[in-house]
Amino acid sequence: TDAMVHAQIIGAGAYPAPLNYRGFPKSVCSAVNREICHGIPSDRPLQDGDIVKFDVSVYTEEGYFGDNCATVLVGEVDEKGRELSRVTAEALTAAIDGCRPGSCLSDIGATIHAMADEHGYESVEKYCGHGIGTTFHSPPFVQHFRNWDRFELVPGMVFTIEPMLVEGSQKCHVLGDDWTVVTNDGSRAAQFEHMIAITEDGCEVLTAGDRSDENPLALAF
């Protein structure tokens, strides 16, 4: 998978942003089941029922970063796993729907947290969304849980929203590879991410998929 993503990005005239970022050794982040994020791709074959998060980031020849993530269900995933993935995607959509000039940054976290509560999930608090553009990670930092980050959204802002919901406890730790984040209790996680630009009358999803014959690899979510 890593080699395929690398080739696709290079072929499109961009560079895989994760590669060599603070020593990260691969071109894509992949996280399986209890792995929440920042997983290093390995030779482990994917198995029927796996829940896999692929986080793809690029740096374009124009000097801009792009960042998005989706959860992919491998084969026959059980109903609880499908529900976790569905709710996480819907939490992202609900958060995006509230993004407009004059709204508050903390509304994003409140929306995601409420959906997690409704379905009995927890939202990971250790990792967040971020501003993005000519730099990979910058303010504003977007929390995915209830918070007091009073910051008004204004036209021109560009940032990611990337909720990570888990079946059990959101408490987590980093494995010995210094990158892969996993749940402490072994519960599964799902994640979806989009880049959002605040416009004069709402927002634009910069990473929205547009699947067509010309663009068959797009993920429309």
C-alpha positions in Angstrom: 0.0 0.0 0.0 2.7 2.4 0.9 4.5 1.9 -2.4 1.3 2.4 -4.3 0.4 5.6 -2.5 4.0 6.9 -3.0 3.9 6.2 -6.8 0.4 7.8 -7.1 1.5 11.0 -5.4 4.8 11.3 -7.3 2.9 10.6 -10.5 0.6 13.5 -9.8 3.5 15.9 -9.4 3.5 16.1 -5.6 5.5 14.7 -2.7 4.2 12.5 0.1 4.3 14.8 3.1 4.8 12.1 5.8 8.0 10.7 4.3 10.9 11.8 6.5 8.7 14.2 8.4 10.3 14.2 11.8 11.8 10.8 10.8 8.6 9.1 9.7 9.8 6.3 7.4 6.9 5.9 5.0 4.7 7.8 2.6 1.3 7.1 4.2 0.0 6.5 7.7 -2.0 3.3 8.1 -3.7 2.3 11.3 -5.4 -1.1 11.8 -8.2 -1.8 14.4 -6.9 -0.7 17.8 -4.3 1.6 16.2 -5.8 5.1 16.2 -3.4 7.0 14.0 0.2 7.5 12.8 0.7 3.9 12.1 3.7 2.8 10.0 2.7 0.6 7.1 4.1 -3.0 7.4 4.1 -6.2 5.5 1.2 -7.5 7.7 -1.5 -8.8 5.3 -4.9 -7.2 5.8 -7.5 -9.6 7.2 -11.2 -10.1 6.7 -12.9 -7.8 9.2 -10.1 -5.3 9.7 -10.9 -1.6 10.1 -8.1 0.4 8.5 -7.4 4.1 8.6 -5.4 5.5 5.7 -4.1 9.1 6.3 -2.7 10.5 3.0 -0.9 13.9 3.0 0.9 15.6 0.1 3.1 18.6 -0.6 2.4 20.2 -4.0 4.8 21.8 -6.4 2.9 25.1 -5.7 4.1 24.9 -2.1 0.9 23.8 -0.3 0.1 20.8 1.9 -3.0 18.6 1.6 -4.2 16.2 4.3 -7.1 13.8 4.5 -8.0 10.4 6.1 -10.6 7.7 5.6 -11.5 4.5 7.3 -11.7 1.5 5.0 -13.6 -1.7 6.0 -11.9 -4.9 4.8 -14.2 -7.7 3.8 -17.0 -8.6 6.2 -16.7 -6.3 9.1 -19.1 -6.9 12.1 -22.0 -4.6 12.7 -20.3 -2.8 15.6 -17.3 -2.0 13.4 -19.5 -0.7 10.6 -21.4 1.4 13.0 -18.3 2.9 14.5 -17.1 3.9 11.0 -20.4 5.3 10.0 -20.8 7.4 13.1 -17.3 8.8 12.8 -17.9 9.9 9.3 -21.2 11.4 10.3 -19.6 13.3 13.2 -17.1 14.8 10.7 -20.0 15.8 8.4 -22.0 17.4 11.3 -18.9 19.3 12.4 -18.3 20.7 8.9 -22.0 21.7 8.6 -21.5 24.1 11.5 -18.4 25.8 10.0 -19.2 29.4 8.9 -18.0 32.9 9.5 -18.8 34.0 13.1 -19.1 30.4 14.5 -16.7 29.3 17.2 -13.9 26.8 17.0 -15.2 25.1 20.1 -18.5 24.3 18.3 -16.6 21.6 16.3 -15.5 19.7 19.3 -18.9 20.0 21.0 -20.6 18.6 17.9 -18.3 15.6 17.6 -18.4 14.9 21.4 -22.2 15.0 21.4 -22.4 12.4 18.6 -19.9 10.2 20.4 -21.9 10.4 23.6 -25.1 9.5 21.7 -23.7 6.3 20.4 -21.6 5.2 23.4 -18.2 6.1 21.9 -15.4 8.3 23.2 -13.5 10.9 21.2 -9.7 10.8 21.3 -8.5 13.9 23.1 -4.7 13.6 22.7 -4.6 14.4 18.9 -6.4 17.2 17.1 -7.0 18.9 13.8 -4.8 21.8 12.7 -4.3 24.7 10.5 -2.7 23.9 7.1 -1.5 25.6 4.0 2.1 26.5 3.3 2.9 24.8 6.6 1.9 21.2 7.5 0.7 21.9 11.0 -0.2 25.3 12.5 -2.8 27.1 14.5 -5.7 26.9 14.9 -5.6 23.5 16.6 -9.0 21.8 16.4 -10.1 19.8 19.4 -12.6 16.9 18.8 -14.1 17.1 22.3 -15.9 19.7 24.4 -13.5 22.6 25.1 -13.2 26.3 25.8 -11.2 27.3 22.8 -13.0 30.6 22.1 -11.8 31.5 18.6 -14.0 33.0 16.0 -14.0 31.5 12.5 -13.4 34.0 9.7 -13.1 33.8 5.9 -9.7 32.6 4.7 -9.0 30.2 7.5 -8.0 26.7 6.4 -7.8 23.8 8.8 -8.4 20.1 9.2 -11.2 18.3 11.2 -10.2 14.7 11.8 -12.3 13.0 14.6 -11.0 9.7 16.0 -13.8 7.8 17.8 -13.2 4.6 19.7 -15.4 1.8 21.0 -14.0 1.8 24.5 -11.8 4.3 26.4 -10.1 7.1 24.5 -7.0 6.7 26.6 -4.0 5.8 24.4 -0.3 5.4 24.1 2.5 5.3 21.5 4.2 2.0 20.7 7.9 1.4 20.7 8.2 2.5 17.1 7.6 6.1 18.5 4.8 6.7 16.0 1.9 4.2 16.2 -0.9 5.3 18.6 -3.1 2.6 20.0 -5.9 2.4 22.5 -4.9 1.2 26.0 -7.8 -1.2 26.3 -7.5 -2.7 22.8 -10.8 -1.3 21.5 -11.1 -0.4 17.8 -10.9 3.1 16.4 -12.2 4.9 13.3 -11.1 8.2 11.8 -12.2 10.5 9.0 -10.5 13.8 8.0 -11.2 16.7 5.6 -9.5 20.0 4.9 -11.9 23.0 5.4 -11.7 26.5 4.1 -13.9 29.2 5.7 -15.6 31.2 3.0 -17.6 34.4 3.0 -20.9 32.5 3.4 -20.0 29.1 4.8 -17.2 26.7 4.1 -15.6 24.6 1.3 -14.4 21.1 1.8 -11.1 21.1 -0.1 -10.6 17.4 0.0 -14.1 16.3 -1.0 -14.0 13.3 -3.3 -15.4 13.5 -6.8 -15.4 10.0 -8.1 -15.7 9.8 -11.9 -14.3 8.0 -14.8 -11.5 10.5 -14.8 -10.9 10.3 -11.1 -11.8 6.7 -10.1 -9.7 6.6 -6.9 -11.6 9.4 -5.1 -13.3 8.5 -1.9 -16.6 10.3 -1.8 -17.4 11.1 1.8 
